[in-house]
């Protein structure tokens, strides 16, 4: 990595330090941090990262709102289609409804980077180095999604809920309008038959396109339960390929049950963590993994018939935060000399949001910790002592909490945070 990266950072950070700053922080803002890193060497007015890994927000954007707010998934799929995995190129594509020159990188993980160069655009150089930098960012995104951390799950669930609500409203509105147009155009009272047929055909195609958009978006944000379980089976076999224990898999009953993306990611991560905890028992010879979709709940059931020596405290610590984030329920049972059983119930639909839910999702882990202590009535000095940080740092985090929640007092912040902290 050349020294020009150093001059590209405002604080003179080393290349590794600058890249670390991109990777650390809330996932939704990674595009903005990456844009700042690239700005000097690849001047651009807009940047977008497109990944199917993040179901809540597959597009992560930075730059001019007049461009990034209009970029569609279809446009990004078109850019991706002209690039081979692991390649980078300058091309002309429709981005934000306008055909323009772009610099694009398609990582081997199938994550796409698109830069809209600043005018006048310079020659696209050092594409291999750009691809290498983006490869690290794409891998970081993939790992965060695979680990299904509470931070990622909270943000993804909030984004998915808002996205689904908006799409449903738009679909209903446009569908009603188009159906009304069709009824009018099909009226026998109109004389111009040719014009009526042509208009009816156009409106019909628009209606089909709208319904297709909803279906395409659903495919991005959901995964059939059977497909997710098949991935789990493949990953578990790889994890336990050198372990002597026999694994019995009980997949969900075949059907059309679709898991929201954040539920699928969490279910895989939590099941893997549970199975690995079971394998730490010295006498484990057999384990059973079952997923069941009943109504609006996914139930994960992992059990054995061994010594009952499962480390329940460590496993509960590892699973509880994810489970709470998704409004789920965790059960761990052990009977000495008999066996252990772990049950996890995950609701497929987000619970009704209290005011401020989407703003709460914008808080990072430390800010949520500070908010929880504010909601418990603690002052800055007590918060500093409990978290082991300086009081000045607490003031910094409190200011960040107030800004992200769009409130002006600690009392207002506590009112928004209390329902979350009480149920967690």
C-alpha positions as a LaTeX table, in Angstrom:
\begin{tabular}{lrrr}
\hline
Residue & $x$ (\AA) & $y$ (\AA) & $z$ (\AA) \\
\hline
Unk1 & 0.00 & 0.00 & 0.00 \\
Unk2 & 1.64 & 3.23 & $-1.11$ \\
Unk3 & 2.42 & 6.21 & 1.06 \\
Unk4 & $-0.12$ & 8.33 & $-0.83$ \\
Unk5 & $-2.78$ & 6.86 & 1.42 \\
Unk6 & $-1.13$ & 8.72 & 4.30 \\
Unk7 & $-1.60$ & 12.07 & 2.61 \\
Unk8 & $-5.20$ & 11.13 & 1.84 \\
Unk9 & $-6.16$ & 11.16 & 5.50 \\
Unk10 & $-6.88$ & 14.37 & 7.34 \\
Unk11 & $-4.97$ & 13.45 & 10.48 \\
Unk12 & $-1.91$ & 11.98 & 8.79 \\
Unk13 & $-2.78$ & 8.47 & 9.94 \\
Unk14 & $-0.76$ & 5.52 & 8.71 \\
Unk15 & $-2.31$ & 3.38 & 5.94 \\
Unk16 & $-3.27$ & 0.62 & 8.37 \\
Unk17 & $-4.62$ & 3.10 & 10.89 \\
Unk18 & $-6.70$ & 4.79 & 8.17 \\
Unk19 & $-8.11$ & 1.47 & 6.99 \\
Unk20 & $-8.83$ & 0.41 & 10.57 \\
Unk21 & $-10.88$ & 3.58 & 11.03 \\
Unk22 & $-13.00$ & 2.52 & 8.06 \\
Unk23 & $-13.71$ & $-0.92$ & 9.52 \\
Unk24 & $-14.45$ & 0.21 & 13.07 \\
Unk25 & $-17.82$ & 1.78 & 13.72 \\
Unk26 & $-21.50$ & 1.29 & 12.85 \\
Unk27 & $-21.98$ & $-0.79$ & 9.71 \\
Unk28 & $-24.56$ & 1.59 & 8.16 \\
Unk29 & $-21.92$ & 4.36 & 8.03 \\
Unk30 & $-19.10$ & 2.30 & 6.52 \\
Unk31 & $-19.62$ & 3.84 & 3.07 \\
Unk32 & $-19.05$ & 7.35 & 4.42 \\
Unk33 & $-15.85$ & 6.29 & 6.19 \\
Unk34 & $-14.59$ & 4.47 & 3.09 \\
Unk35 & $-15.43$ & 7.47 & 0.91 \\
Unk36 & $-13.24$ & 9.71 & 3.09 \\
Unk37 & $-10.35$ & 7.26 & 2.78 \\
Unk38 & $-10.58$ & 7.13 & $-1.04$ \\
Unk39 & $-11.30$ & 10.80 & $-1.69$ \\
Unk40 & $-7.76$ & 12.01 & $-2.39$ \\
Unk41 & $-6.62$ & 9.23 & $-4.72$ \\
Unk42 & $-9.94$ & 8.47 & $-6.41$ \\
Unk43 & $-11.87$ & 11.79 & $-6.29$ \\
Unk44 & $-15.58$ & 11.07 & $-6.47$ \\
Unk45 & $-18.91$ & 12.77 & $-5.91$ \\
Unk46 & $-20.77$ & 9.60 & $-4.91$ \\
Unk47 & $-19.95$ & 6.13 & $-3.61$ \\
Unk48 & $-22.17$ & 3.07 & $-3.20$ \\
Unk49 & $-21.46$ & $-0.38$ & $-1.79$ \\
Unk50 & $-23.97$ & $-3.02$ & $-2.89$ \\
Unk51 & $-24.11$ & $-6.32$ & $-1.06$ \\
Unk52 & $-26.75$ & $-9.03$ & $-0.80$ \\
Unk53 & $-25.25$ & $-9.87$ & 2.62 \\
Unk54 & $-27.08$ & $-6.95$ & 4.26 \\
Unk55 & $-30.77$ & $-7.58$ & 3.79 \\
Unk56 & $-31.90$ & $-4.47$ & 5.64 \\
Unk57 & $-29.78$ & $-2.04$ & 3.63 \\
Unk58 & $-28.17$ & $-3.73$ & 0.60 \\
Unk59 & $-27.00$ & $-0.29$ & $-0.58$ \\
Unk60 & $-24.57$ & 1.67 & 1.59 \\
Unk61 & $-24.03$ & 5.12 & 0.14 \\
Unk62 & $-22.07$ & 8.32 & 0.56 \\
Unk63 & $-21.95$ & 11.55 & $-1.39$ \\
Unk64 & $-24.35$ & 13.72 & $-3.35$ \\
Unk65 & $-27.96$ & 13.02 & $-2.38$ \\
Unk66 & $-29.06$ & 13.96 & $-5.90$ \\
Unk67 & $-27.24$ & 10.83 & $-7.10$ \\
Unk68 & $-27.25$ & 8.28 & $-4.26$ \\
Unk69 & $-30.92$ & 8.76 & $-3.36$ \\
Unk70 & $-31.92$ & 7.78 & $-6.91$ \\
Unk71 & $-29.69$ & 4.73 & $-7.38$ \\
Unk72 & $-31.75$ & 1.57 & $-7.79$ \\
Unk73 & $-30.90$ & $-2.06$ & $-7.14$ \\
Unk74 & $-31.62$ & $-2.79$ & $-10.81$ \\
Unk75 & $-28.95$ & $-0.29$ & $-11.89$ \\
Unk76 & $-26.39$ & $-1.84$ & $-9.56$ \\
Unk77 & $-27.22$ & $-5.34$ & $-10.80$ \\
Unk78 & $-26.62$ & $-4.09$ & $-14.36$ \\
Unk79 & $-23.19$ & $-2.73$ & $-13.39$ \\
Unk80 & $-22.33$ & $-5.99$ & $-11.66$ \\
Unk81 & $-23.32$ & $-8.01$ & $-14.73$ \\
Unk82 & $-20.56$ & $-6.45$ & $-16.87$ \\
Unk83 & $-17.80$ & $-7.26$ & $-14.35$ \\
Unk84 & $-16.24$ & $-10.60$ & $-13.54$ \\
Unk85 & $-15.80$ & $-11.41$ & $-9.84$ \\
Unk86 & $-12.46$ & $-10.02$ & $-8.68$ \\
Unk87 & $-12.24$ & $-7.37$ & $-11.41$ \\
Unk88 & $-12.29$ & $-3.57$ & $-11.60$ \\
Unk89 & $-13.06$ & $-1.34$ & $-14.56$ \\
Unk90 & $-14.15$ & 2.05 & $-15.80$ \\
Unk91 & $-17.49$ & 1.84 & $-17.59$ \\
Unk92 & $-20.52$ & 3.87 & $-18.58$ \\
Unk93 & $-23.75$ & 2.92 & $-16.83$ \\
Unk94 & $-27.11$ & 4.26 & $-15.74$ \\
Unk95 & $-26.64$ & 5.42 & $-12.15$ \\
Unk96 & $-29.32$ & 7.46 & $-10.45$ \\
Unk97 & $-31.32$ & 7.56 & $-13.68$ \\
Unk98 & $-28.49$ & 9.15 & $-15.69$ \\
Unk99 & $-25.91$ & 7.44 & $-17.90$ \\
Unk100 & $-22.50$ & 8.44 & $-16.63$ \\
Unk101 & $-18.90$ & 7.29 & $-16.31$ \\
Unk102 & $-18.26$ & 5.19 & $-13.20$ \\
Unk103 & $-15.40$ & 3.29 & $-11.60$ \\
Unk104 & $-16.57$ & $-0.12$ & $-10.44$ \\
Unk105 & $-15.07$ & $-3.02$ & $-8.48$ \\
Unk106 & $-16.71$ & $-6.43$ & $-8.08$ \\
Unk107 & $-15.12$ & $-8.29$ & $-5.18$ \\
Unk108 & $-14.84$ & $-12.12$ & $-5.26$ \\
Unk109 & $-17.42$ & $-12.10$ & $-2.40$ \\
Unk110 & $-19.84$ & $-10.61$ & $-5.01$ \\
Unk111 & $-19.95$ & $-7.26$ & $-3.23$ \\
Unk112 & $-19.94$ & $-4.29$ & $-5.60$ \\
Unk113 & $-18.28$ & $-0.87$ & $-5.26$ \\
Unk114 & $-19.30$ & 1.97 & $-7.56$ \\
Unk115 & $-17.63$ & 5.40 & $-7.60$ \\
Unk116 & $-18.97$ & 8.34 & $-9.58$ \\
Unk117 & $-15.79$ & 10.33 & $-10.38$ \\
Unk118 & $-15.71$ & 14.07 & $-9.87$ \\
Unk119 & $-15.87$ & 16.19 & $-13.00$ \\
Unk120 & $-13.68$ & 16.50 & $-14.89$ \\
Unk121 & $-12.97$ & 12.81 & $-14.34$ \\
Unk122 & $-9.34$ & 11.81 & $-14.28$ \\
Unk123 & $-8.07$ & 8.52 & $-15.68$ \\
Unk124 & $-8.98$ & 5.44 & $-13.63$ \\
Unk125 & $-5.62$ & 4.33 & $-12.24$ \\
Unk126 & $-4.37$ & 2.01 & $-9.52$ \\
Unk127 & $-7.49$ & $-0.12$ & $-9.90$ \\
Unk128 & $-5.74$ & $-3.15$ & $-8.41$ \\
Unk129 & $-5.00$ & $-1.25$ & $-5.21$ \\
Unk130 & $-8.57$ & 0.05 & $-5.04$ \\
Unk131 & $-9.79$ & $-3.52$ & $-5.44$ \\
Unk132 & $-7.47$ & $-4.67$ & $-2.64$ \\
Unk133 & $-8.72$ & $-1.98$ & $-0.26$ \\
Unk134 & $-12.32$ & $-2.75$ & $-1.11$ \\
Unk135 & $-11.69$ & $-6.46$ & $-0.64$ \\
Unk136 & $-10.81$ & $-5.83$ & 3.02 \\
Unk137 & $-13.93$ & $-3.70$ & 3.48 \\
Unk138 & $-16.15$ & $-6.29$ & 1.78 \\
Unk139 & $-14.72$ & $-9.06$ & 3.96 \\
Unk140 & $-15.35$ & $-6.98$ & 7.08 \\
Unk141 & $-18.98$ & $-6.44$ & 6.06 \\
Unk142 & $-19.42$ & $-10.15$ & 5.43 \\
Unk143 & $-17.93$ & $-11.08$ & 8.80 \\
Unk144 & $-20.17$ & $-8.63$ & 10.66 \\
Unk145 & $-23.24$ & $-10.08$ & 8.97 \\
Unk146 & $-22.12$ & $-13.69$ & 9.52 \\
Unk147 & $-21.49$ & $-13.07$ & 13.20 \\
Unk148 & $-24.96$ & $-11.48$ & 13.47 \\
Unk149 & $-23.93$ & $-9.20$ & 16.33 \\
Unk150 & $-26.64$ & $-7.36$ & 18.29 \\
Unk151 & $-25.51$ & $-4.07$ & 16.71 \\
Unk152 & $-26.01$ & $-5.45$ & 13.21 \\
Unk153 & $-29.29$ & $-7.18$ & 14.07 \\
Unk154 & $-30.84$ & $-4.07$ & 15.62 \\
Unk155 & $-29.91$ & $-1.90$ & 12.66 \\
Unk156 & $-30.95$ & $-4.51$ & 10.10 \\
Unk157 & $-34.30$ & $-5.20$ & 11.75 \\
Unk158 & $-35.13$ & $-1.49$ & 11.91 \\
Unk159 & $-34.11$ & $-1.00$ & 8.28 \\
Unk160 & $-36.02$ & $-4.07$ & 7.10 \\
Unk161 & $-39.19$ & $-2.99$ & 8.91 \\
Unk162 & $-39.06$ & 0.53 & 7.52 \\
Unk163 & $-38.22$ & $-0.73$ & 4.05 \\
Unk164 & $-41.09$ & $-3.23$ & 4.05 \\
Unk165 & $-43.54$ & $-0.60$ & 5.29 \\
Unk166 & $-42.49$ & 1.90 & 2.62 \\
Unk167 & $-42.64$ & $-0.66$ & $-0.18$ \\
Unk168 & $-46.07$ & $-1.86$ & 0.95 \\
Unk169 & $-47.41$ & 1.69 & 1.01 \\
Unk170 & $-45.96$ & 2.53 & $-2.41$ \\
Unk171 & $-47.20$ & $-0.71$ & $-3.92$ \\
Unk172 & $-50.72$ & $-0.24$ & $-2.58$ \\
Unk173 & $-50.85$ & 3.38 & $-3.76$ \\
Unk174 & $-49.52$ & 2.72 & $-7.26$ \\
Unk175 & $-51.52$ & $-0.46$ & $-7.69$ \\
Unk176 & $-54.76$ & 1.36 & $-6.83$ \\
Unk177 & $-53.94$ & 4.13 & $-9.29$ \\
Unk178 & $-53.06$ & 1.74 & $-12.10$ \\
Unk179 & $-56.14$ & $-0.42$ & $-11.53$ \\
Unk180 & $-58.30$ & 2.72 & $-11.70$ \\
Unk181 & $-56.63$ & 3.71 & $-14.97$ \\
Unk182 & $-57.22$ & 0.26 & $-16.40$ \\
Unk183 & $-60.88$ & 0.30 & $-15.43$ \\
Unk184 & $-61.30$ & 3.66 & $-17.12$ \\
Unk185 & $-59.47$ & 2.67 & $-20.28$ \\
Unk186 & $-61.42$ & $-0.57$ & $-20.55$ \\
Unk187 & $-64.71$ & 1.30 & $-20.33$ \\
Unk188 & $-67.05$ & 0.64 & $-23.26$ \\
Unk189 & $-67.92$ & 4.33 & $-23.25$ \\
Unk190 & $-64.57$ & 5.28 & $-24.89$ \\
Unk191 & $-64.61$ & 5.53 & $-28.69$ \\
Unk192 & $-60.96$ & 5.47 & $-29.65$ \\
Unk193 & $-60.39$ & 1.72 & $-29.51$ \\
Unk194 & $-56.79$ & 1.80 & $-30.72$ \\
Unk195 & $-55.76$ & 4.43 & $-28.21$ \\
Unk196 & $-57.58$ & 2.62 & $-25.44$ \\
Unk197 & $-55.87$ & $-0.69$ & $-26.20$ \\
Unk198 & $-52.43$ & 0.91 & $-26.41$ \\
Unk199 & $-52.92$ & 2.78 & $-23.12$ \\
Unk200 & $-54.32$ & $-0.34$ & $-21.44$ \\
Unk201 & $-51.29$ & $-2.33$ & $-22.57$ \\
Unk202 & $-48.89$ & 0.30 & $-21.18$ \\
Unk203 & $-50.68$ & 0.45 & $-17.85$ \\
Unk204 & $-50.76$ & $-3.36$ & $-17.62$ \\
Unk205 & $-47.01$ & $-3.57$ & $-18.17$ \\
Unk206 & $-46.44$ & $-0.86$ & $-15.56$ \\
Unk207 & $-48.57$ & $-2.79$ & $-13.09$ \\
Unk208 & $-46.63$ & $-5.99$ & $-13.74$ \\
Unk209 & $-43.33$ & $-4.13$ & $-13.33$ \\
Unk210 & $-44.46$ & $-2.70$ & $-10.00$ \\
Unk211 & $-45.48$ & $-6.12$ & $-8.69$ \\
Unk212 & $-42.20$ & $-7.56$ & $-9.99$ \\
Unk213 & $-40.26$ & $-4.88$ & $-8.08$ \\
Unk214 & $-41.96$ & $-5.91$ & $-4.84$ \\
Unk215 & $-41.16$ & $-9.57$ & $-5.54$ \\
Unk216 & $-37.53$ & $-8.75$ & $-6.37$ \\
Unk217 & $-37.12$ & $-6.73$ & $-3.18$ \\
Unk218 & $-38.65$ & $-9.56$ & $-1.13$ \\
Unk219 & $-36.08$ & $-11.96$ & $-2.59$ \\
Unk220 & $-33.31$ & $-9.62$ & $-1.43$ \\
Unk221 & $-34.69$ & $-9.26$ & 2.09 \\
Unk222 & $-35.92$ & $-12.81$ & 2.78 \\
Unk223 & $-34.63$ & $-16.37$ & 2.57 \\
Unk224 & $-36.70$ & $-19.59$ & 2.59 \\
Unk225 & $-36.30$ & $-21.41$ & 5.89 \\
Unk226 & $-35.35$ & $-24.64$ & 4.08 \\
Unk227 & $-32.59$ & $-22.84$ & 2.16 \\
Unk228 & $-31.16$ & $-21.29$ & 5.32 \\
Unk229 & $-31.21$ & $-24.70$ & 7.05 \\
Unk230 & $-29.37$ & $-26.26$ & 4.10 \\
Unk231 & $-26.64$ & $-23.64$ & 4.54 \\
Unk232 & $-26.52$ & $-24.47$ & 8.24 \\
Unk233 & $-26.12$ & $-28.18$ & 7.50 \\
Unk234 & $-23.25$ & $-27.51$ & 5.09 \\
Unk235 & $-21.46$ & $-25.15$ & 7.50 \\
Unk236 & $-21.93$ & $-27.45$ & 10.50 \\
Unk237 & $-20.54$ & $-30.44$ & 8.62 \\
Unk238 & $-17.49$ & $-28.36$ & 7.76 \\
Unk239 & $-17.07$ & $-27.25$ & 11.39 \\
Unk240 & $-17.38$ & $-30.78$ & 12.78 \\
Unk241 & $-15.57$ & $-32.68$ & 10.04 \\
Unk242 & $-12.93$ & $-33.85$ & 12.56 \\
Unk243 & $-15.32$ & $-34.40$ & 15.49 \\
Unk244 & $-16.54$ & $-37.97$ & 16.12 \\
Unk245 & $-20.05$ & $-36.94$ & 17.21 \\
Unk246 & $-22.96$ & $-37.95$ & 15.00 \\
Unk247 & $-25.23$ & $-35.05$ & 14.02 \\
Unk248 & $-28.93$ & $-35.57$ & 13.28 \\
Unk249 & $-30.53$ & $-32.79$ & 11.23 \\
Unk250 & $-34.27$ & $-32.11$ & 11.37 \\
Unk251 & $-35.07$ & $-29.44$ & 8.75 \\
Unk252 & $-38.20$ & $-27.30$ & 8.78 \\
Unk253 & $-41.19$ & $-28.77$ & 6.98 \\
Unk254 & $-40.95$ & $-27.84$ & 3.28 \\
Unk255 & $-43.15$ & $-24.89$ & 2.42 \\
Unk256 & $-43.16$ & $-21.24$ & 1.55 \\
Unk257 & $-42.07$ & $-19.96$ & 4.98 \\
Unk258 & $-39.58$ & $-17.14$ & 4.40 \\
Unk259 & $-37.23$ & $-15.83$ & 7.08 \\
Unk260 & $-36.38$ & $-12.11$ & 7.23 \\
Unk261 & $-32.70$ & $-11.74$ & 6.40 \\
Unk262 & $-31.67$ & $-10.71$ & 9.91 \\
Unk263 & $-33.53$ & $-13.71$ & 11.38 \\
Unk264 & $-31.81$ & $-16.11$ & 8.97 \\
Unk265 & $-28.39$ & $-14.63$ & 9.81 \\
Unk266 & $-29.07$ & $-14.76$ & 13.55 \\
Unk267 & $-30.48$ & $-18.30$ & 13.43 \\
Unk268 & $-27.39$ & $-19.61$ & 11.64 \\
Unk269 & $-24.98$ & $-17.80$ & 13.98 \\
Unk270 & $-26.83$ & $-18.85$ & 17.16 \\
Unk271 & $-27.20$ & $-22.48$ & 16.06 \\
Unk272 & $-23.49$ & $-22.68$ & 15.17 \\
Unk273 & $-22.53$ & $-21.18$ & 18.54 \\
Unk274 & $-24.78$ & $-23.65$ & 20.36 \\
Unk275 & $-23.42$ & $-26.68$ & 18.51 \\
Unk276 & $-19.84$ & $-25.60$ & 19.16 \\
Unk277 & $-20.67$ & $-25.25$ & 22.88 \\
Unk278 & $-22.07$ & $-28.78$ & 22.88 \\
Unk279 & $-18.88$ & $-30.13$ & 21.32 \\
Unk280 & $-16.79$ & $-28.91$ & 24.28 \\
Unk281 & $-18.33$ & $-31.73$ & 26.36 \\
Unk282 & $-15.70$ & $-34.48$ & 26.43 \\
Unk283 & $-18.12$ & $-37.38$ & 26.00 \\
Unk284 & $-20.35$ & $-35.99$ & 23.24 \\
Unk285 & $-21.29$ & $-38.71$ & 20.75 \\
Unk286 & $-24.54$ & $-37.44$ & 19.25 \\
Unk287 & $-26.34$ & $-34.11$ & 18.83 \\
Unk288 & $-29.69$ & $-33.27$ & 17.25 \\
Unk289 & $-30.36$ & $-29.96$ & 15.45 \\
Unk290 & $-33.93$ & $-29.04$ & 14.54 \\
Unk291 & $-35.63$ & $-25.96$ & 13.14 \\
Unk292 & $-39.40$ & $-25.57$ & 13.24 \\
Unk293 & $-41.49$ & $-22.77$ & 11.75 \\
Unk294 & $-44.84$ & $-22.59$ & 13.52 \\
Unk295 & $-47.01$ & $-19.61$ & 12.74 \\
Unk296 & $-44.87$ & $-16.50$ & 13.04 \\
Unk297 & $-42.02$ & $-18.03$ & 15.07 \\
Unk298 & $-38.83$ & $-19.89$ & 14.18 \\
Unk299 & $-37.88$ & $-22.38$ & 16.91 \\
Unk300 & $-34.33$ & $-23.68$ & 17.11 \\
Unk301 & $-33.87$ & $-26.86$ & 19.14 \\
Unk302 & $-30.43$ & $-28.37$ & 19.85 \\
Unk303 & $-30.11$ & $-31.33$ & 22.24 \\
Unk304 & $-27.93$ & $-34.29$ & 23.19 \\
Unk305 & $-28.10$ & $-37.30$ & 25.49 \\
Unk306 & $-24.77$ & $-37.03$ & 27.21 \\
Unk307 & $-23.34$ & $-35.97$ & 30.56 \\
Unk308 & $-25.25$ & $-32.72$ & 31.00 \\
Unk309 & $-21.95$ & $-30.85$ & 31.49 \\
Unk310 & $-22.76$ & $-28.00$ & 29.12 \\
Unk311 & $-21.29$ & $-24.64$ & 30.18 \\
Unk312 & $-24.66$ & $-22.89$ & 30.42 \\
Unk313 & $-23.32$ & $-19.60$ & 31.78 \\
Unk314 & $-20.91$ & $-19.04$ & 28.88 \\
Unk315 & $-23.49$ & $-20.09$ & 26.28 \\
Unk316 & $-26.21$ & $-17.87$ & 27.74 \\
Unk317 & $-23.80$ & $-14.93$ & 27.74 \\
Unk318 & $-23.01$ & $-15.59$ & 24.09 \\
Unk319 & $-26.62$ & $-15.91$ & 22.90 \\
Unk320 & $-28.67$ & $-13.65$ & 25.15 \\
Unk321 & $-27.92$ & $-10.26$ & 23.56 \\
Unk322 & $-28.77$ & $-11.47$ & 20.06 \\
Unk323 & $-31.93$ & $-13.12$ & 21.28 \\
Unk324 & $-33.09$ & $-10.01$ & 23.13 \\
Unk325 & $-32.32$ & $-7.76$ & 20.18 \\
Unk326 & $-34.75$ & $-9.75$ & 18.04 \\
Unk327 & $-37.41$ & $-10.05$ & 20.75 \\
Unk328 & $-36.73$ & $-13.78$ & 21.11 \\
Unk329 & $-36.73$ & $-16.22$ & 24.01 \\
Unk330 & $-33.83$ & $-18.42$ & 25.12 \\
Unk331 & $-34.11$ & $-21.64$ & 27.14 \\
Unk332 & $-31.15$ & $-23.71$ & 28.34 \\
Unk333 & $-31.73$ & $-26.93$ & 30.27 \\
Unk334 & $-29.20$ & $-29.43$ & 31.60 \\
Unk335 & $-29.70$ & $-32.59$ & 33.66 \\
Unk336 & $-26.60$ & $-34.20$ & 35.12 \\
Unk337 & $-26.01$ & $-37.63$ & 33.69 \\
Unk338 & $-28.81$ & $-37.23$ & 31.20 \\
Unk339 & $-28.20$ & $-34.43$ & 28.69 \\
Unk340 & $-28.64$ & $-30.83$ & 27.62 \\
Unk341 & $-31.14$ & $-28.93$ & 25.53 \\
Unk342 & $-31.16$ & $-25.40$ & 24.10 \\
Unk343 & $-34.31$ & $-23.84$ & 22.69 \\
Unk344 & $-34.52$ & $-20.48$ & 20.94 \\
Unk345 & $-37.76$ & $-18.87$ & 19.74 \\
Unk346 & $-37.30$ & $-16.05$ & 17.23 \\
Unk347 & $-40.35$ & $-14.03$ & 16.07 \\
Unk348 & $-40.35$ & $-13.67$ & 12.29 \\
Unk349 & $-41.90$ & $-10.21$ & 12.45 \\
Unk350 & $-40.62$ & $-7.25$ & 14.41 \\
Unk351 & $-42.79$ & $-6.28$ & 17.38 \\
Unk352 & $-44.75$ & $-3.04$ & 17.21 \\
Unk353 & $-42.22$ & $-0.25$ & 17.53 \\
Unk354 & $-42.41$ & 2.28 & 20.34 \\
Unk355 & $-41.61$ & 5.92 & 19.46 \\
Unk356 & $-37.93$ & 6.33 & 18.73 \\
Unk357 & $-37.21$ & 2.70 & 17.78 \\
Unk358 & $-35.53$ & 3.59 & 14.49 \\
Unk359 & $-33.50$ & 6.33 & 16.17 \\
Unk360 & $-32.38$ & 3.86 & 18.85 \\
Unk361 & $-31.05$ & 1.59 & 16.11 \\
Unk362 & $-28.61$ & 4.37 & 15.12 \\
Unk363 & $-26.79$ & 4.14 & 18.46 \\
Unk364 & $-23.57$ & 2.14 & 18.64 \\
Unk365 & $-22.87$ & $-0.37$ & 21.41 \\
Unk366 & $-21.20$ & 2.10 & 23.80 \\
Unk367 & $-23.94$ & 4.70 & 23.29 \\
Unk368 & $-26.60$ & 2.08 & 24.11 \\
Unk369 & $-24.70$ & 1.21 & 27.29 \\
Unk370 & $-24.62$ & 4.89 & 28.27 \\
Unk371 & $-28.34$ & 5.27 & 27.45 \\
Unk372 & $-29.20$ & 2.24 & 29.60 \\
Unk373 & $-27.41$ & 3.83 & 32.57 \\
Unk374 & $-29.06$ & 7.22 & 31.90 \\
Unk375 & $-32.41$ & 5.43 & 31.89 \\
Unk376 & $-31.47$ & 3.89 & 35.25 \\
Unk377 & $-31.06$ & 7.42 & 36.64 \\
Unk378 & $-27.26$ & 7.46 & 36.86 \\
Unk379 & $-25.21$ & 10.65 & 36.50 \\
Unk380 & $-22.05$ & 11.04 & 34.42 \\
Unk381 & $-19.60$ & 10.24 & 37.23 \\
Unk382 & $-21.42$ & 7.00 & 38.12 \\
Unk383 & $-21.59$ & 6.04 & 34.45 \\
Unk384 & $-17.86$ & 6.67 & 34.09 \\
Unk385 & $-17.08$ & 4.49 & 37.12 \\
Unk386 & $-19.32$ & 1.65 & 35.94 \\
Unk387 & $-17.98$ & 1.60 & 32.38 \\
Unk388 & $-14.36$ & 2.26 & 33.36 \\
Unk389 & $-14.00$ & 5.35 & 31.17 \\
Unk390 & $-13.27$ & 9.04 & 31.79 \\
Unk391 & $-16.11$ & 11.37 & 32.72 \\
Unk392 & $-15.23$ & 13.54 & 29.72 \\
Unk393 & $-15.73$ & 10.50 & 27.50 \\
Unk394 & $-19.15$ & 9.95 & 29.07 \\
Unk395 & $-20.08$ & 13.54 & 28.22 \\
Unk396 & $-19.02$ & 12.92 & 24.64 \\
Unk397 & $-21.21$ & 9.79 & 24.42 \\
Unk398 & $-24.16$ & 11.54 & 26.07 \\
Unk399 & $-23.94$ & 14.32 & 23.48 \\
Unk400 & $-23.90$ & 11.68 & 20.73 \\
Unk401 & $-26.96$ & 9.95 & 22.22 \\
Unk402 & $-28.94$ & 13.21 & 22.39 \\
Unk403 & $-27.99$ & 14.11 & 18.83 \\
Unk404 & $-28.88$ & 10.71 & 17.32 \\
Unk405 & $-32.16$ & 10.48 & 19.25 \\
Unk406 & $-32.99$ & 14.07 & 18.25 \\
Unk407 & $-33.80$ & 15.07 & 21.84 \\
Unk408 & $-32.60$ & 17.94 & 24.02 \\
Unk409 & $-32.48$ & 16.45 & 27.52 \\
Unk410 & $-31.40$ & 13.34 & 29.40 \\
Unk411 & $-35.00$ & 12.85 & 30.53 \\
Unk412 & $-36.26$ & 12.63 & 26.94 \\
Unk413 & $-33.46$ & 10.21 & 26.07 \\
Unk414 & $-34.32$ & 8.06 & 29.11 \\
Unk415 & $-37.98$ & 7.98 & 28.05 \\
Unk416 & $-36.99$ & 6.58 & 24.65 \\
Unk417 & $-34.41$ & 4.18 & 26.05 \\
Unk418 & $-36.38$ & 2.79 & 28.99 \\
Unk419 & $-38.68$ & 0.43 & 27.03 \\
Unk420 & $-35.66$ & $-1.10$ & 25.29 \\
Unk421 & $-33.62$ & $-1.49$ & 28.45 \\
Unk422 & $-36.57$ & $-2.86$ & 30.43 \\
Unk423 & $-37.28$ & $-5.62$ & 27.93 \\
Unk424 & $-33.65$ & $-6.50$ & 27.29 \\
\hline
\end{tabular}
